[in-house]
Amino acid sequence: MNYLVEEQFTGLKCGLNDGIALMLGNIYCDTIMNMRYFPVLEFVIAIVVGFILSIYFTIKKKNVYILDIYVLMVLANFALCILQCKPIMYRANASWALFVSVVVITLYFIVAQKKYFKKVVFLLVALIILWQTKDMNQWFYSEWMKYQIDIKNGYQIAEDIIKVAKDSSKPIVFVGKPRQGFRIKGQKGAQSNGLSVIWWGVDAFDDNSYELIKFINSLGYQFKRPTDEQYQKGQVLANHISYEQEGEYIKEFEDIIVVNFNEKKGER
């Protein structure tokens, strides 16, 4: 149990100052400087609207704690940085949706007594939902297009391995990073949407490229995953791949096959 706690809350080892510095960096780099990404833009607008509302209620109720609590609510969306000692990925920011909802509901109840303002809020919410739907559909399309390219490249890599290796049943060691995944033109800001599995699967979860091997095997192949020792050996042997001719990014050794993406050009 203690091991799990230490693994999940590495910020306790890094120190409070480092954690706070990372949190501030997360706020600046992934929020303030990334408003081109629509979910982030929504969140920032909600923060500004909420700040105005908190000042309004602070003055109306003559209670400075309202503003203090609101500031803490905003910071709570990034507080996990302090515990993890690393930036929070967007996919882990479930609190953002709750925060935006609270701000919108609060705004609605404030203007609910005013007939025309109430209609304006309804219209704004409808427009936001339509824009969210359009943005999500574009990302789904981006993911689909990216997957088609991954399939094509996955087949090509597999066939290259079979062509080069005399014994393709040997464990496969992938080295380096291929070209990053496809994204729809104009869609920017997301951290992981649109990334190619062939790009992130090479070193995902520090698991000897298992995610990439699993993906290629899903296309109908039976490639083997290397052991830790074979994987480390492959990282060294990759230096013996010359790239003198097109396609020479694969080399068969005594007990493993090495696929080196480091200098490979093209789609992979």
C-alpha positions, 0 to 999 in steps of 0.5 A: 500500500505504501508503495502505491501511495509513493508511486501516485504521489511523487510530489511528496518526494519532489517537494512543495516548491517544485510542485507549486512551480509545476502547477503555475507552469501548467496554468500558464502553458496548458491553459493561458497559452493554449486557448486555441484548444476549444475546451481550454477556451471554455474553461478560461472564459468560465474562470473570467465569468466566475471571477466577475461573479465572485467579486459581485457577491463579495461586494454585495454580501460584504464577505471577502471569503467568497472571493477567497473560496473562488480563487481556491476553487480555480486552483483546485483544478490544478492542485494535482500537479503538487502531488504528482510533481508533473503537469496534468494531462487534459484527459485527467482534468475531469474537474474542468467540466464540473467547474464550467457547469457550476459557473454556468448554473450560477450565472443562470440563477442570477439572471433567471428573474430577468426574462430577456437575460434568461433567454440570452443565457439559454441561447448562449448555452445552445451555441456552446453545445453546438460548438462542442458537438462540431469540435468533437466531431472534427476530432472523431474524424481526425482520429479515424483518418489517423487510424487509417494511416496507422493501419497502412504504416503498420502493414508496411512495417510488418511486411518489411520485417517479414521481408528482411528477417529470415526468422520473423518469429524472433522478438521485435525491438523497436528503437527511436521515434517515427514521425508524429501522427496525423492531425486535421489542418486547423485542429490544434492544442490537444495533447494526445488526440490525433497521435499515431499509435506507431509514434506513442506505442514505441515507448508507451508505459515503459513496456518494451514497445508492447503497445506497438507490437499489440497494434501490429498483431491486431492486423493479423501478425504474430510478432513476439514481445522482447524481454527486458534484457533483449530490449536493452540489447536491441537499443545498443545493436540499433547503432549497427544499422547503416541506412545505406539503402531505402528500407534498411531500418530493420536488421535481424540479429542472433536472437532479436529483430531490431527496427530502428526509427531514428533515421527512418524517413517518410510516413513511419 
